Amino acid sequence: MVGSLNIAANHTRPDIAFATSRLASVVSRPSHEQLEAAKRLVRYVSATASVGLEYSGVRQRLQRGAADVKSGEMLLSCYTGASFNSVKADGTSIGGYVCLLGGGAVSWRSKKQNEVGLSSCETEYMALHHGAKEVVWLMRLLEELGVGQEEPTVVFCDNESAVKLAKNACLHGLTKHIRPKWHWVRRLLDKEVRLEIVKTHQQAADIFTKRLAEADHWKGMKLAGMSVH
């Protein structure tokens, strides 16, 4: 059951990526409640069979200082996020990202982080790292397809401290323990990646990192480019 859900979650249904990821983590020894949760997810997918990704081709209005993107231009963008200490069993967090192009999601991820973050800044910083890696790969893919973009891809994060940490190489007591690999994103700044802070209510990655109320869930689906066909 979870395997079938996982196929959909990875290819056509980003709205179930978070739930499927959590179910996959307990698939070896599921409890009665977890089995019922899997059944509810199957019923949800069946009831929303008309929902899917839509690539409308409309341009994405990404703020570039005082000017927006030129009319008709489509640019890759990415939203990253994490829910701090959301896995109570081991103190880890759920990280996620979604990359958008042409009005819809082209790549996304919802996964428990392997390391325990000591603050929301640290967990968001790790999520930023994974999102930036995906952006670099997608930019190179688009370049090979002959539709590369000249300017950096905007990566949005709603944690101001994480963005400041990426932009400022100075270490201090609260961040000096962070592994060097997570600082890789700094090498990409203003070359392949441009970091921007996004307001929480516009955070498209929330649907991949936490359980949301119904209204917020549907809003997250819309932000990811999903609609009823």
Number of C-alpha atoms within 10 A of each C-alpha: 11 18 12 10 21 18 13 17 22 17 13 16 20 28 24 22 26 24 22 25 21 17 21 16 12 12 15 8 9 14 11 9 9 15 17 12 15 22 14 12 19 17 12 12 17 11 10 11 12 10 17 18 22 17 16 11 13 14 16 21 14 17 11 10 6 5 9 11 14 11 10 10 13 19 22 23 22 27 29 31 31 32 21 22 19 16 15 8 7 10 14 20 26 25 31 31 30 29 25 24 20 19 23 24 25 20 18 23 24 29 20 21 19 11 12 16 19 16 13 18 21 22 26 27 29 28 28 29 20 17 26 29 14 17 25 15 11 18 20 14 13 13 13 10 9 9 11 15 16 11 12 20 25 24 24 26 28 23 22 14 16 21 20 14 17 21 16 10 10 9 11 8 6 11 14 10 10 15 9 8 9 16 18 13 22 19 12 17 17 13 12 18 22 19 24 18 18 16 12 12 11 14 20 29 29 29 28 30 26 21 13 14 9 9 8 14 17 16 19 23 24 18 21 26 22 23 16 11 9
